[in-house]
Amino acid sequence: MQDIITSSVLSHLQGLKPGESARPLSDILEATADGFSTLNNPRLPGVFHLPICFSHQNWNTQVTGWNTLCDTDPHCPAKNFPCVCGPWGQETEQVWRGMGVGQNEKRSNYAQHLCPRQISRKVDDPLERYMAYCSLDIRRTSPTTRVNGLIKWAGKDKYCSIFQGILAFKGYKSIEDVDPEVKFAFTCKIKKGGKGCSMYDKMFESLWKAAFDAGYLSSDNESKELSVAE
């Protein structure tokens, strides 16, 4: 199992897809006297391709709020399902497809029920939590907040695509990379439901224009959606 995990991680880091190898097939397969092919080194990148989830959160740990049976069960699916993978959760969908979780009722249960509960307990920063919901194509909006609403809705919040484009344009890979002033502006928008953040309007306009000019946003993501008059 350790060899399978090592090979899969190396495959992911090198961007290899299933069926691809970093070395010629002859270097990976060794013909035996009986004519069979055996793995020469199972740790080589390209030999195995298990879905790999890189995340700041450790999903295979206990979370609060679950019943005793789940808290004491290391295999409980309520706490070891990968809910946020890659920068801002951008690789979550890819990992889920690799696990065989497609567009079905099971995926809907993970995205709208299991993962939001895990995210709300494990991800403290409101901007990081908001972007995690965006990656799951859900929203938790209410009249007073865009991140901590009690009801979970299918479909991304209207700020998701704009925030994703700006974060990608700025090259922010994690919450630690975000400029404090940009973070305060984004957090104001999502924690206050988009109201009371007029002091950041010029910043949003500048960020939107720069990301749009660089090709990270399209005309569908209009800057007026970030204005105070909504």
N, C-alpha and C positions, 0 to 999 in steps of 0.2 A: 504493500500500500504506500509506503514511503517513496518508493521509486515512481509510482504512478503520480503521486502528488508533485514530486520534484519535476518530473517531465512536463506535467500539465502547467505548472507555474512558469517554467522556462519557455514553454510554447507560447503562453500568453504574453510574457514580457517581450518576446521576439516577434510578436504579431503573426504567428503561424496559425493557419486555419486547418481544420481536420483534413488529413490527406497530404498536408505539406510537411516538409522536414527541412531542418537547417543544414543537413548533410545528405550526401547521395544515399540512395536506398542501399547500395552495396556496403556502405559503412555501418548501416543500422542492422541489416539482416545478414546472418551468417549461415551459409548452407551446411547442413550436417551430412554425414555419410549416407544417411537414409533418404536424402533428398528433401528433407523438411527444412523450413526456415525458422530459425530461433532468434530471439532478440539478443543482440550482442551486448547492448548497454541500455536497459530500460529507462534510465534516467535522462537519456538524450532528449533534447527538445524536438517535438514532432512525433514522438512515439505514442504519447497519450495526450488527450485533449479534454480533460474534465473541465467543466465550467469553473472559472476562478473569479472570486469576488474580493477585490481590494477595497478596504473601507477603514475609516477612522474608528468606527464602532466595532466592538467584538460581539457579533450576534450570537455566538455560542456560549452565552453566559445567562445566569438567572436574571429575570426582570421582576419588579415588584408588581403586585396586583393579581398574580395568578394563584390558582389553588395549590394546596400543598403537594398534590400528586405531581403537578407540573414542575414545581420548584425543585423537587428532589429527583426528577427524571432527566438525565443528561441528554436523552433523545427526544424530549418534548418538542414538537414542531412549533409551538408557540414562542420559543425563544431561540431557535437555531436556524430560522429561515433567513436567507440573505435579503434584507429589505432595502439597503442602499449600497450600491456598488459603483466604484469609480468616482471621478470628480463630480460632485453635485448629483450623484446618482445616475449619471448618464449611461453607465454600463449595466444597470439593473435589468432592463428589458432583455439585453443580450444574454445575461446569465440565466434569466428565467427561461428563455427559449432553449438554451443548452440543457436545462434541467427537465425540459419537457412540459413546462408550464406555459401553455399557449393562451389563446383568447377563448377561454371557457369559464364555466362557473367556478372552477377551482382558482383560476387566476383572479377572478373578481373577488373571491373571498379573501385571498391574500392581500390584494391591493386596497380593498375598502374596509377590511376589518382587522385582520391579524397584523399587518405591517403598520398601519396608523397607530395601533396601541403600542407596538414596540418602539416606534419612532418617538412618540410622545413621552415615553419613559426613558429613552436612551439619549436622545438628541436634545440638549438643553438650549442651544442658541436658536432664537426664533427664525433668523434668516436661513440657517442650515436646515432647520426643520421644514420651513416653507418650501425650499428647493427640493427636499426629499419627497414631499407630497407632489410637487410638480412632476418629478420623474416617474411617479406612479400613476400619473394622469388623474389625480383626484384633487379636491380642494376642501378646506375646512373654514369656509367664510361665514361671517355673520355681520350684522349691521355695525359692529364695533371692532372686529378683527378679521384678518385674512389668514390667520394661522392657527388660532386656538378655538375655533368654533366647535360647538358640541356635535354638530351634524356633519357627516362626511358625504360629499357630493361627488358623483362621477364627472370627469372632465376637469381639465386644468383651470386654474384661476387666470384671469385676463392679464395679470402681470407676468406670468410664468415665462412666456416666450421672450418678452423684453428683458427681464432679469437674466435669463439664460444667455441671450445674445450679448449683453453688456459684460457679464462675467467672463464669457469666452473671449471677447475682444480685449479685455484688460489682462487676460492670462491668469486669472485667479483660479487656482486648482482646489483650494480648500478655504474654509472660513478664516484660517490664520493668515492667508495671503491678502485678504481684502483690506483695502485702505480704510482706516477707521471712519473717515468722513463719509465715504461711500456706504459703508456698512450702516452707519447711523441713519442715512437717508433711506436706504432700503428697508431697514427695520421700522422706521417711522411709518412708511407706507403700509407694511403688512400688519403691524401691531395695532395701528389706529384705523384700520379699514380703509386707508387711503385719504383720510381727512386730517386736517391740522398739520400738514407738512409743506405748506406753501414756501417756507424758507429754503426748501431744496429744489424748487421748480427750475431755476436756472441751471443747477447741476444736472438734473435729469435731462433737460433739453440738450445740454452739451454732450452728455454721455450718449444719449440716443443718437444724435447727429454723427458723432465720431464712429459709433458702432455701425450705423447705417452706411456711412461713406466707405467703411472697410468691408462691407458685405456681410456683416453678422446679423443684420436686421433687414427686413423687407418693408415695403410700403403697407403691408397688412398689419405691422406692429407700429401703429401710429403713436407719435410722442404725446399726443393730446390725452391718451389714456393715462398718462402719469401726472397730468395737471390736477390742480386742486378742484377745479370746477368739473365734476364728473356727474 
